Amino acid sequence: MPLLENYAPRWVEVDLDAIVNNLNEIRRLVGIKTRLMAVVKADAYGHGAVTVSRLLQSEGVEWLAVTALDEGIELRRKGIEIPILVFAPLMANQAGLAINYRLTPSVHSDAAAQTIARAAKYRNQRVKVHLKVETGMGRIGLSPNEAAILGLNMAQDPNLELEGIYTHLSSAASNRESDRRFTEGQFRRLMEVEDFLSRRDARPPLMHICNSAAALNRPDMHLDLVRVGTLLYGQYPYPEAPQRLNLKDPWKLKARVVQVQDFPAGTSIGYGRTKVAGRRTRVAVLPLGYVDGFSVEPVPRPRGFMDLMRYMAKMLLAWLGMSVGEAAAVEIEGGRAPVLGKVAMQFTMVDVTSIPKVEVGSLAVLSARRTTINRWLPKLYLQAGQPWLVSTLEGEEPMFGLRTADTSSSKEGV
Ligand SMILES: *Cc1c(COP(=O)(O)O)cnc(C)c1O
């Protein structure tokens, strides 16, 4: 039985109401003329692709998108019926599978179009595809000229139906003038393809370019459909983004303390003895480590010269043995507990000396990059603030008022 309590006491909590809130905020942003494609790649950015897709489908979302074919197949096997666009190029032997699972392929080359057409013909079908145009990401797609010609030829092909043409922006998450101009160049190149096809009566119904950043700051580029991931999961795509939506964060990583111990000054903590306690230290152990995808965030690349100076000043202070400001920390019993030493494979130690309430079973909330948290961590889905569904690698289990040790015995509640 895939109950939460059978797993190590750490889990990801996902508030489904927050996702619905964000969905409605995005709908308000783009208006009724622009359709919404909800991006659920990478396990719905760490929120659980199957449960999130079911939710979005029931909320009337028209389109989903994933990167890889196998992500789309999983959703179909779990009963998702709405159209799903697959971003990644298909390998030649995947075309049949994509058609069998009614997934919408992206076409990134003439050869790919032929392969899909052949697989469609063999099945006596007409398959909808989206053309991917490379306009400035340096990644995947046909050049605008190739796309225009292929788009025109497709109108002749009885087995292919050109439903959409799209490109992906590389620099929309920036307010810099040079980046804005670059984005406009990408948009213009896509519009040239549209123009060419429109004049020959071959414009597909769905032209699209916007990711979250552009959906937010380029209403002039919304076109027929926007592909949104980041905003749906409650995050702005970049720190200086215009905060014009009332987003809610659905995601929390939680773990319970499995041991608390006092160590005298001079005790080394963790692998490599990178940390030596300077004073008597109370150490709490959390059952979560780098194999779960929990790691202390790397130092970000400095954003400019002043940033670089600040960073170098901090390193200098650290070298002189002085404080370097905020270390990575977890929230626990109303306090902040800094991470001690290296995060190990499946354990993390934190300093709770100044939070006397912490005991075995205390609940810690950790910040982490959600897309890299391992899928095997169980997920607890909340609806109306209540535990509603537990999802683990073994399967899903509705909560139906059932309380596990992980929820009812918690002082904090969930
Ligand atoms: C990931 C992705 C998106 C969504 O990007 P967000 O910035 O998370 O909204 C849109 N289009 C493509 C092709 C993507 O790969």
The ligand as an ORCA input file, in Angstrom:
! r2SCAN-3c Opt
* xyz 0 1
  C       9.602     24.768    -21.408
  C       9.037     25.338    -22.633
  C       8.012     26.295    -22.561
  C       7.491     26.854    -21.257
  O       8.438     27.703    -20.681
  P       8.108     28.534    -19.346
  O       9.085     29.624    -19.384
  O       8.308     27.615    -18.209
  O       6.719     29.016    -19.454
  C       7.462     26.735    -23.749
  N       7.915     26.272    -24.940
  C       8.908     25.371    -25.043
  C       9.342     24.907    -26.388
  C       9.505     24.872    -23.891
  O      10.486     23.974    -23.993
*
